[in-house]
């Protein structure tokens, strides 16, 4: 057997042709910069993260890349870890991701939009001395169908269960990450305004990055069938609510109005005509938020990952969407106002670090004026999230692994699946019922939130 002094492959990893040696060299060079010195890539391998607990999301295949390098100075060897995102292996998933524009949106974000934002913003801190806060992960290689990003888990970040509920301490870190993203958006547009001598809107210059991925009334768009299947499933679940089961008149009124109201999600994800819009993440559920903890186990930082649903909406849309998707009604009653205040305070701090003023770009009264529109968005979009993300991981994994089953789930109808989960899964039923009851009372029946139900 030929002897070699290369580092051995890691158990559980398989060789892959997705990334070449040249790609790995480029990724290492991008991460380490010039200060890293000369090196040689000795080996590299990838591991499908789905093997460690099911699919991480609906719109991509996720892998961990490990690269073994030898540094010229001293011959030191090192293993470096990276996160890789590719088109889904499932043909039906891949067709949707490409046809809906999800893959191209994220590529544009990492290859064009985020670098353009960084290029005009201060690198570390502004004149105030306030430190800039990171909101995501660095992209080290971007091309069609493939992204390589820094592996945040190697920096101590870790995820939360998709069905879990977050407490106030975690929520605080999320709104701080959102404030950092939105502040960079506001400062970026202000800088471009001055350079161009006219009003600059990101969607005018990066239009394909903001085409809606999911919620679409255009029957030729893949999102139409996705939305239709979701509307039908959510409307069917409404009929299982106690208020509908106990009162035939209520059930008839809900059936008559539910579809029209739910299709309103297509409007709620569009830029506001009345309020200031920002570059927004758009896909805030727990799989897309990673947390780092301090030595005492307290959440110290949050990062947002996955930008395939990138939108241009009022910043409060993101805060309310997060509060509805991962919080209970009781949590919103107790903490929504203080979290909105914390968000705006952090927005101001991040804008100061970028040499801008929140009172000029988004004063408190303007931010507050957008709350009702944004609360409605959170209320509308959350059932579309929950009927998917609350599904048991083993059930989703089985569906995602079968092309026909996935195509049916995505495009032809998921009502039977959702009703089955609603009837058999207590966590699913409790979380889903709470949001549906509020949506029915507020938007379908037009009763509005009672004083007790108002979050702010």
Secondary structure, DSSP 8 states (H G I E B T S, - for coil): -----S----TT-B--SSS-HHHHHHHHHHHH-GGG--EEEEEEEEEEGGGGTS-S-SS-EEEEEEEEEEETTTT-EEEEEEEEEE--SSHHHHHHHHHTTHHHHHHHIIIIIHHHHHHHS-SSB-TT--B----S--EEEEETTEEEEE-GGGGT-B---TT----HHHHHHHHHHHHHHHHHHHHHHHHHHHHHTS---HHHHSGGGGS-SS----TTSHHHHHHHHHHHHHHHHHTTSHHHHS-HHHHHHHHHHHHHHHTTHHHHTS--SSS--EEE----SGGGEEEEE-TTS-EEEEEE---TT-EEE-HHHHHHHHHHHH--HHHHHHHHHHHHHHHHHHHHHHHHHTT--HHHHS-HHHHHHTHHHHHHHHHHHHHHHHHHHTS-HHHHHHHHT-HHHHHIIIII--HHHHHHHHHH-HHHHHHHHHHHHHHIIIIIS-----TTT---
